[in-house]
């Protein structure tokens, strides 16, 4: 192998190394972005679940109040008959 080929081999090796580093950086950035998006989505789901739980409790309380009113009205209707 002559010196001309050694320089060319060094250049190709260096380009291969740079390409590998760039690909590794792209993969790392993609996985980091995906993890951040997943964490944000999970936080949104958690917030939505908490809101749904509060809404369900409010609906349950309203339903109990309506049942009480209906039973009062039924009692009044029986007394009128």
Biopython code that builds the backbone (N, CA, C, O; Angstrom):
import numpy as np
from Bio.PDB.StructureBuilder import StructureBuilder

atoms = [
    (1, "UNK", "N", (0.854, -1.166, 0.000)),
    (1, "UNK", "CA", (0.000, 0.000, 0.000)),
    (1, "UNK", "C", (0.902, 1.231, 0.000)),
    (1, "UNK", "O", (1.833, 1.347, 0.797)),
    (2, "UNK", "N", (0.604, 2.114, -0.890)),
    (2, "UNK", "CA", (1.415, 3.324, -0.999)),
    (2, "UNK", "C", (0.813, 4.410, -0.128)),
    (2, "UNK", "O", (-0.267, 4.241, 0.437)),
    (3, "UNK", "N", (1.513, 5.513, -0.027)),
    (3, "UNK", "CA", (1.052, 6.642, 0.789)),
    (3, "UNK", "C", (-0.217, 7.263, 0.222)),
    (3, "UNK", "O", (-1.018, 7.817, 0.975)),
    (4, "UNK", "N", (-0.413, 7.180, -1.084)),
    (4, "UNK", "CA", (-1.621, 7.754, -1.680)),
    (4, "UNK", "C", (-2.869, 7.033, -1.162)),
    (4, "UNK", "O", (-3.884, 7.657, -0.854)),
    (5, "UNK", "N", (-2.768, 5.724, -1.076)),
    (5, "UNK", "CA", (-3.907, 4.956, -0.585)),
    (5, "UNK", "C", (-4.119, 5.161, 0.915)),
    (5, "UNK", "O", (-5.256, 5.124, 1.385)),
    (6, "UNK", "N", (-3.056, 5.373, 1.662)),
    (6, "UNK", "CA", (-3.171, 5.592, 3.100)),
    (6, "UNK", "C", (-3.950, 6.869, 3.379)),
    (6, "UNK", "O", (-4.802, 6.894, 4.266)),
    (7, "UNK", "N", (-3.668, 7.916, 2.637)),
    (7, "UNK", "CA", (-4.405, 9.173, 2.816)),
    (7, "UNK", "C", (-5.870, 9.015, 2.458)),
    (7, "UNK", "O", (-6.747, 9.548, 3.137)),
    (8, "UNK", "N", (-6.128, 8.278, 1.387)),
    (8, "UNK", "CA", (-7.503, 8.054, 0.968)),
    (8, "UNK", "C", (-8.240, 7.195, 2.004)),
    (8, "UNK", "O", (-9.402, 7.453, 2.319)),
    (9, "UNK", "N", (-7.554, 6.176, 2.528)),
    (9, "UNK", "CA", (-8.155, 5.338, 3.566)),
    (9, "UNK", "C", (-8.463, 6.149, 4.817)),
    (9, "UNK", "O", (-9.519, 5.982, 5.428)),
    (10, "UNK", "N", (-7.537, 7.030, 5.197)),
    (10, "UNK", "CA", (-7.761, 7.896, 6.354)),
    (10, "UNK", "C", (-8.980, 8.787, 6.126)),
    (10, "UNK", "O", (-9.802, 8.950, 7.027)),
    (11, "UNK", "N", (-9.103, 9.358, 4.946)),
    (11, "UNK", "CA", (-10.230, 10.244, 4.632)),
    (11, "UNK", "C", (-11.544, 9.473, 4.685)),
    (11, "UNK", "O", (-12.518, 9.953, 5.265)),
    (12, "UNK", "N", (-11.583, 8.285, 4.087)),
    (12, "UNK", "CA", (-12.810, 7.486, 4.123)),
    (12, "UNK", "C", (-13.144, 7.045, 5.550)),
    (12, "UNK", "O", (-14.306, 7.060, 5.955)),
    (13, "UNK", "N", (-12.122, 6.657, 6.302)),
    (13, "UNK", "CA", (-12.344, 6.260, 7.697)),
    (13, "UNK", "C", (-12.878, 7.412, 8.525)),
    (13, "UNK", "O", (-13.795, 7.242, 9.329)),
    (14, "UNK", "N", (-12.299, 8.580, 8.323)),
    (14, "UNK", "CA", (-12.751, 9.762, 9.049)),
    (14, "UNK", "C", (-14.199, 10.102, 8.676)),
    (14, "UNK", "O", (-15.009, 10.426, 9.544)),
    (15, "UNK", "N", (-14.518, 10.025, 7.385)),
    (15, "UNK", "CA", (-15.883, 10.315, 6.941)),
    (15, "UNK", "C", (-16.866, 9.292, 7.514)),
    (15, "UNK", "O", (-17.989, 9.640, 7.880)),
    (16, "UNK", "N", (-16.437, 8.033, 7.590)),
    (16, "UNK", "CA", (-17.278, 6.994, 8.172)),
    (16, "UNK", "C", (-17.524, 7.267, 9.655)),
    (16, "UNK", "O", (-18.644, 7.108, 10.141)),
    (17, "UNK", "N", (-16.485, 7.675, 10.367)),
    (17, "UNK", "CA", (-16.608, 7.999, 11.785)),
    (17, "UNK", "C", (-17.550, 9.182, 11.993)),
    (17, "UNK", "O", (-18.415, 9.144, 12.868)),
    (18, "UNK", "N", (-17.384, 10.222, 11.194)),
    (18, "UNK", "CA", (-18.249, 11.403, 11.302)),
    (18, "UNK", "C", (-19.695, 11.023, 11.003)),
    (18, "UNK", "O", (-20.614, 11.472, 11.688)),
    (19, "UNK", "N", (-19.895, 10.198, 9.985)),
    (19, "UNK", "CA", (-21.249, 9.750, 9.639)),
    (19, "UNK", "C", (-21.869, 8.961, 10.791)),
    (19, "UNK", "O", (-23.044, 9.146, 11.109)),
    (20, "UNK", "N", (-21.086, 8.085, 11.414)),
    (20, "UNK", "CA", (-21.588, 7.296, 12.539)),
    (20, "UNK", "C", (-21.969, 8.200, 13.709)),
    (20, "UNK", "O", (-22.996, 7.982, 14.352)),
    (21, "UNK", "N", (-21.155, 9.204, 13.985)),
    (21, "UNK", "CA", (-21.453, 10.137, 15.080)),
    (21, "UNK", "C", (-22.720, 10.930, 14.774)),
    (21, "UNK", "O", (-23.559, 11.123, 15.654)),
    (22, "UNK", "N", (-22.860, 11.385, 13.546)),
    (22, "UNK", "CA", (-24.057, 12.141, 13.160)),
    (22, "UNK", "C", (-25.304, 11.269, 13.293)),
    (22, "UNK", "O", (-26.327, 11.721, 13.806)),
    (23, "UNK", "N", (-25.222, 10.026, 12.834)),
    (23, "UNK", "CA", (-26.367, 9.113, 12.946)),
    (23, "UNK", "C", (-26.705, 8.860, 14.413)),
    (23, "UNK", "O", (-27.879, 8.836, 14.784)),
    (24, "UNK", "N", (-25.688, 8.673, 15.246)),
    (24, "UNK", "CA", (-25.926, 8.455, 16.673)),
    (24, "UNK", "C", (-26.605, 9.672, 17.301)),
    (24, "UNK", "O", (-27.510, 9.523, 18.122)),
    (25, "UNK", "N", (-26.176, 10.866, 16.920)),
    (25, "UNK", "CA", (-26.796, 12.092, 17.444)),
    (25, "UNK", "C", (-28.251, 12.205, 17.002)),
    (25, "UNK", "O", (-29.111, 12.605, 17.787)),
    (26, "UNK", "N", (-28.527, 11.858, 15.762)),
    (26, "UNK", "CA", (-29.903, 11.920, 15.261)),
    (26, "UNK", "C", (-30.785, 10.926, 16.012)),
    (26, "UNK", "O", (-31.905, 11.259, 16.399)),
    (27, "UNK", "N", (-30.288, 9.708, 16.218)),
    (27, "UNK", "CA", (-31.057, 8.695, 16.948)),
    (27, "UNK", "C", (-31.295, 9.148, 18.380)),
    (27, "UNK", "O", (-32.401, 8.998, 18.899)),
    (28, "UNK", "N", (-30.266, 9.704, 19.031)),
    (28, "UNK", "CA", (-30.410, 10.187, 20.400)),
    (28, "UNK", "C", (-31.431, 11.318, 20.476)),
    (28, "UNK", "O", (-32.279, 11.326, 21.368)),
    (29, "UNK", "N", (-31.359, 12.268, 19.552)),
    (29, "UNK", "CA", (-32.299, 13.389, 19.549)),
    (29, "UNK", "C", (-33.727, 12.902, 19.313)),
    (29, "UNK", "O", (-34.665, 13.400, 19.935)),
    (30, "UNK", "N", (-33.889, 11.944, 18.429)),
    (30, "UNK", "CA", (-35.230, 11.411, 18.156)),
    (30, "UNK", "C", (-35.801, 10.704, 19.377)),
    (30, "UNK", "O", (-36.975, 10.877, 19.702)),
    (31, "UNK", "N", (-34.982, 9.913, 20.053)),
    (31, "UNK", "CA", (-35.482, 9.205, 21.232)),
    (31, "UNK", "C", (-35.785, 10.172, 22.373)),
    (31, "UNK", "O", (-36.746, 9.971, 23.116)),
    (32, "UNK", "N", (-34.976, 11.217, 22.518)),
    (32, "UNK", "CA", (-35.232, 12.224, 23.542)),
    (32, "UNK", "C", (-36.531, 12.964, 23.259)),
    (32, "UNK", "O", (-37.334, 13.182, 24.166)),
    (33, "UNK", "N", (-36.739, 13.347, 22.013)),
    (33, "UNK", "CA", (-37.967, 14.041, 21.636)),
    (33, "UNK", "C", (-39.180, 13.147, 21.854)),
    (33, "UNK", "O", (-40.223, 13.606, 22.321)),
    (34, "UNK", "N", (-39.040, 11.877, 21.515)),
    (34, "UNK", "CA", (-40.138, 10.931, 21.701)),
    (34, "UNK", "C", (-40.461, 10.768, 23.188)),
    (34, "UNK", "O", (-41.631, 10.701, 23.563)),
    (35, "UNK", "N", (-39.439, 10.705, 24.029)),
    (35, "UNK", "CA", (-39.655, 10.563, 25.470)),
    (35, "UNK", "C", (-40.333, 11.803, 26.047)),
    (35, "UNK", "O", (-41.223, 11.689, 26.888)),
    (36, "UNK", "N", (-39.916, 12.983, 25.599)),
    (36, "UNK", "CA", (-40.546, 14.220, 26.080)),
    (36, "UNK", "C", (-42.008, 14.281, 25.656)),
    (36, "UNK", "O", (-42.869, 14.675, 26.443)),
    (37, "UNK", "N", (-42.287, 13.896, 24.429)),
    (37, "UNK", "CA", (-43.671, 13.904, 23.943)),
    (37, "UNK", "C", (-44.516, 12.904, 24.724)),
    (37, "UNK", "O", (-45.671, 13.180, 25.049)),
    (38, "UNK", "N", (-43.944, 11.755, 25.021)),
    (38, "UNK", "CA", (-44.663, 10.740, 25.788)),
    (38, "UNK", "C", (-44.963, 11.238, 27.202)),
    (38, "UNK", "O", (-46.057, 11.015, 27.720)),
    (39, "UNK", "N", (-44.001, 11.907, 27.824)),
    (39, "UNK", "CA", (-44.211, 12.447, 29.167)),
    (39, "UNK", "C", (-45.290, 13.526, 29.159)),
    (39, "UNK", "O", (-46.127, 13.577, 30.060)),
    (40, "UNK", "N", (-45.272, 14.381, 28.154)),
    (40, "UNK", "CA", (-46.290, 15.430, 28.055)),
    (40, "UNK", "C", (-47.667, 14.816, 27.832)),
    (40, "UNK", "O", (-48.650, 15.258, 28.426)),
    (41, "UNK", "N", (-47.738, 13.805, 26.983)),
    (41, "UNK", "CA", (-49.011, 13.140, 26.711)),
    (41, "UNK", "C", (-49.531, 12.461, 27.980)),
    (41, "UNK", "O", (-50.727, 12.499, 28.268)),
    (42, "UNK", "N", (-48.628, 11.844, 28.728)),
    (42, "UNK", "CA", (-49.021, 11.183, 29.969)),
    (42, "UNK", "C", (-49.541, 12.195, 30.983)),
    (42, "UNK", "O", (-50.515, 11.923, 31.686)),
    (43, "UNK", "N", (-48.905, 13.350, 31.064)),
    (43, "UNK", "CA", (-49.371, 14.398, 31.975)),
    (43, "UNK", "C", (-50.757, 14.890, 31.563)),
    (43, "UNK", "O", (-51.609, 15.140, 32.416)),
    (44, "UNK", "N", (-50.980, 15.028, 30.265)),
    (44, "UNK", "CA", (-52.302, 15.449, 29.792)),
    (44, "UNK", "C", (-53.359, 14.404, 30.125)),
    (44, "UNK", "O", (-54.467, 14.754, 30.530)),
    (45, "UNK", "N", (-53.030, 13.122, 29.959)),
    (45, "UNK", "CA", (-53.976, 12.062, 30.298)),
    (45, "UNK", "C", (-54.281, 12.065, 31.794)),
    (45, "UNK", "O", (-55.427, 11.871, 32.198)),
    (46, "UNK", "N", (-53.256, 12.285, 32.610)),
    (46, "UNK", "CA", (-53.454, 12.318, 34.056)),
    (46, "UNK", "C", (-54.381, 13.473, 34.435)),
    (46, "UNK", "O", (-55.286, 13.312, 35.253)),
    (47, "UNK", "N", (-54.145, 14.633, 33.832)),
    (47, "UNK", "CA", (-54.991, 15.800, 34.094)),
    (47, "UNK", "C", (-56.432, 15.525, 33.655)),
    (47, "UNK", "O", (-57.379, 15.875, 34.359)),
    (48, "UNK", "N", (-56.588, 14.906, 32.505)),
    (48, "UNK", "CA", (-57.919, 14.569, 32.001)),
    (48, "UNK", "C", (-58.618, 13.575, 32.927)),
    (48, "UNK", "O", (-59.818, 13.696, 33.173)),
    (49, "UNK", "N", (-57.876, 12.597, 33.441)),
    (49, "UNK", "CA", (-58.456, 11.609, 34.354)),
    (49, "UNK", "C", (-58.897, 12.268, 35.659)),
    (49, "UNK", "O", (-59.957, 11.939, 36.192)),
    (50, "UNK", "N", (-58.094, 13.190, 36.171)),
    (50, "UNK", "CA", (-58.470, 13.901, 37.393)),
    (50, "UNK", "C", (-59.732, 14.725, 37.174)),
    (50, "UNK", "O", (-60.622, 14.747, 38.024)),
    (51, "UNK", "N", (-59.804, 15.402, 36.032)),
    (51, "UNK", "CA", (-60.986, 16.208, 35.713)),
    (51, "UNK", "C", (-62.206, 15.312, 35.572)),
    (51, "UNK", "O", (-63.288, 15.663, 36.043)),
    (52, "UNK", "N", (-62.047, 14.162, 34.930)),
    (52, "UNK", "CA", (-63.162, 13.227, 34.772)),
    (52, "UNK", "C", (-63.634, 12.707, 36.125)),
    (52, "UNK", "O", (-64.831, 12.525, 36.345)),
    (53, "UNK", "N", (-62.695, 12.472, 37.023)),
    (53, "UNK", "CA", (-63.050, 12.001, 38.357)),
    (53, "UNK", "C", (-63.838, 13.066, 39.115)),
    (53, "UNK", "O", (-64.836, 12.756, 39.765)),
    (54, "UNK", "N", (-63.394, 14.315, 39.034)),
    (54, "UNK", "CA", (-64.116, 15.406, 39.691)),
    (54, "UNK", "C", (-65.501, 15.585, 39.081)),
    (54, "UNK", "O", (-66.478, 15.796, 39.799)),
    (55, "UNK", "N", (-65.584, 15.500, 37.763)),
    (55, "UNK", "CA", (-66.877, 15.629, 37.092)),
    (55, "UNK", "C", (-67.813, 14.496, 37.499)),
    (55, "UNK", "O", (-69.006, 14.722, 37.702)),
    (56, "UNK", "N", (-67.286, 13.285, 37.618)),
    (56, "UNK", "CA", (-68.106, 12.142, 38.021)),
    (56, "UNK", "C", (-68.640, 12.338, 39.441)),
    (56, "UNK", "O", (-69.793, 12.014, 39.722)),
    (57, "UNK", "N", (-67.805, 12.865, 40.330)),
    (57, "UNK", "CA", (-68.253, 13.121, 41.698)),
    (57, "UNK", "C", (-69.344, 14.190, 41.711)),
    (57, "UNK", "O", (-70.315, 14.083, 42.460)),
    (58, "UNK", "N", (-69.183, 15.211, 40.890)),
    (58, "UNK", "CA", (-70.191, 16.269, 40.802)),
    (58, "UNK", "C", (-71.510, 15.717, 40.255)),
    (58, "UNK", "O", (-72.583, 16.055, 40.754)),
    (59, "UNK", "N", (-71.426, 14.883, 39.247)),
    (59, "UNK", "CA", (-72.631, 14.272, 38.671)),
    (59, "UNK", "C", (-73.306, 13.366, 39.699)),
    (59, "UNK", "O", (-74.533, 13.335, 39.794)),
    (60, "UNK", "N", (-72.506, 12.634, 40.463)),
    (60, "UNK", "CA", (-73.061, 11.754, 41.485)),
    (60, "UNK", "C", (-73.808, 12.561, 42.536)),
    (60, "UNK", "O", (-74.894, 12.169, 42.962)),
    (61, "UNK", "N", (-73.237, 13.685, 42.958)),
    (61, "UNK", "CA", (-73.895, 14.540, 43.943)),
    (61, "UNK", "C", (-75.186, 15.125, 43.373)),
    (61, "UNK", "O", (-76.200, 15.178, 44.069)),
    (62, "UNK", "N", (-75.157, 15.558, 42.130)),
    (62, "UNK", "CA", (-76.356, 16.107, 41.493)),
    (62, "UNK", "C", (-77.442, 15.045, 41.378)),
    (62, "UNK", "O", (-78.618, 15.327, 41.604)),
    (63, "UNK", "N", (-77.051, 13.837, 41.029)),
    (63, "UNK", "CA", (-78.013, 12.745, 40.905)),
    (63, "UNK", "C", (-78.647, 12.426, 42.255)),
    (63, "UNK", "O", (-79.848, 12.168, 42.330)),
    (64, "UNK", "N", (-77.854, 12.440, 43.313)),
    (64, "UNK", "CA", (-78.397, 12.189, 44.650)),
    (64, "UNK", "C", (-79.401, 13.278, 45.023)),
    (64, "UNK", "O", (-80.447, 12.988, 45.604)),
    (65, "UNK", "N", (-79.087, 14.520, 44.691)),
    (65, "UNK", "CA", (-80.007, 15.625, 44.973)),
    (65, "UNK", "C", (-81.309, 15.459, 44.180)),
    (65, "UNK", "O", (-82.397, 15.663, 44.718)),
    (66, "UNK", "N", (-81.194, 15.096, 42.920)),
    (66, "UNK", "CA", (-82.386, 14.904, 42.076)),
    (66, "UNK", "C", (-83.233, 13.744, 42.605)),
    (66, "UNK", "O", (-84.461, 13.830, 42.618)),
    (67, "UNK", "N", (-82.588, 12.665, 43.039)),
    (67, "UNK", "CA", (-83.336, 11.536, 43.603)),
    (67, "UNK", "C", (-84.102, 11.966, 44.847)),
    (67, "UNK", "O", (-85.252, 11.575, 45.047)),
    (68, "UNK", "N", (-83.457, 12.770, 45.677)),
    (68, "UNK", "CA", (-84.137, 13.277, 46.872)),
    (68, "UNK", "C", (-85.340, 14.127, 46.510)),
    (68, "UNK", "O", (-86.398, 13.990, 47.124)),
    (69, "UNK", "N", (-85.203, 14.987, 45.542)),
    (69, "UNK", "CA", (-86.320, 15.830, 45.114)),
    (69, "UNK", "C", (-87.453, 14.990, 44.531)),
    (69, "UNK", "O", (-88.624, 15.237, 44.819)),
    (70, "UNK", "N", (-87.107, 14.001, 43.715)),
    (70, "UNK", "CA", (-88.136, 13.142, 43.116)),
    (70, "UNK", "C", (-88.882, 12.373, 44.201)),
    (70, "UNK", "O", (-90.106, 12.250, 44.143)),
    (71, "UNK", "N", (-88.160, 11.857, 45.185)),
    (71, "UNK", "CA", (-88.834, 11.124, 46.262)),
    (71, "UNK", "C", (-89.741, 12.055, 47.064)),
    (71, "UNK", "O", (-90.811, 11.637, 47.504)),
    (72, "UNK", "N", (-89.334, 13.299, 47.259)),
    (72, "UNK", "CA", (-90.182, 14.278, 47.942)),
    (72, "UNK", "C", (-91.444, 14.547, 47.132)),
    (72, "UNK", "O", (-92.542, 14.604, 47.686)),
    (73, "UNK", "N", (-91.288, 14.711, 45.829)),
    (73, "UNK", "CA", (-92.444, 14.951, 44.957)),
    (73, "UNK", "C", (-93.366, 13.738, 44.963)),
    (73, "UNK", "O", (-94.586, 13.900, 45.000)),
    (74, "UNK", "N", (-92.811, 12.519, 44.927)),
    (74, "UNK", "CA", (-93.633, 11.309, 44.974)),
    (74, "UNK", "C", (-94.418, 11.238, 46.281)),
    (74, "UNK", "O", (-95.596, 10.882, 46.282)),
    (75, "UNK", "N", (-93.774, 11.574, 47.380)),
    (75, "UNK", "CA", (-94.436, 11.560, 48.679)),
    (75, "UNK", "C", (-95.588, 12.564, 48.693)),
    (75, "UNK", "O", (-96.677, 12.276, 49.189)),
    (76, "UNK", "N", (-95.323, 13.756, 48.135)),
    (76, "UNK", "CA", (-96.374, 14.781, 48.072)),
    (76, "UNK", "C", (-97.537, 14.301, 47.209)),
    (76, "UNK", "O", (-98.695, 14.535, 47.555)),
    (77, "UNK", "N", (-97.251, 13.641, 46.099)),
    (77, "UNK", "CA", (-98.296, 13.145, 45.201)),
    (77, "UNK", "C", (-99.147, 12.080, 45.905)),
    (77, "UNK", "O", (-100.364, 12.050, 45.724)),
    (78, "UNK", "N", (-98.522, 11.211, 46.701)),
    (78, "UNK", "CA", (-99.264, 10.186, 47.434)),
    (78, "UNK", "C", (-100.185, 10.823, 48.476)),
    (78, "UNK", "O", (-101.310, 10.370, 48.684)),
    (79, "UNK", "N", (-99.692, 11.873, 49.124)),
    (79, "UNK", "CA", (-100.498, 12.553, 50.138)),
    (79, "UNK", "C", (-101.701, 13.239, 49.509)),
    (79, "UNK", "O", (-102.763, 13.308, 50.128)),
    (80, "UNK", "N", (-101.556, 13.744, 48.301)),
    (80, "UNK", "CA", (-102.639, 14.445, 47.622)),
    (80, "UNK", "C", (-103.741, 13.463, 47.228)),
    (80, "UNK", "O", (-104.920, 13.817, 47.274)),
    (81, "UNK", "N", (-103.386, 12.251, 46.846)),
    (81, "UNK", "CA", (-104.376, 11.259, 46.408)),
    (81, "UNK", "C", (-105.222, 10.874, 47.532)),
    (81, "UNK", "O", (-106.120, 10.048, 47.373)),
]
sb = StructureBuilder()
sb.init_structure("model")
sb.init_model(0)
sb.init_chain("A")
sb.init_seg("    ")
for serial, (resi, resn, name, xyz) in enumerate(atoms, 1):
    if name == "N":
        sb.init_residue(resn, " ", resi, " ")
    sb.init_atom(name, np.array(xyz, "f"), 0.0, 1.0, " ", f" {name:<3s}", serial, name[0])
structure = sb.get_structure()
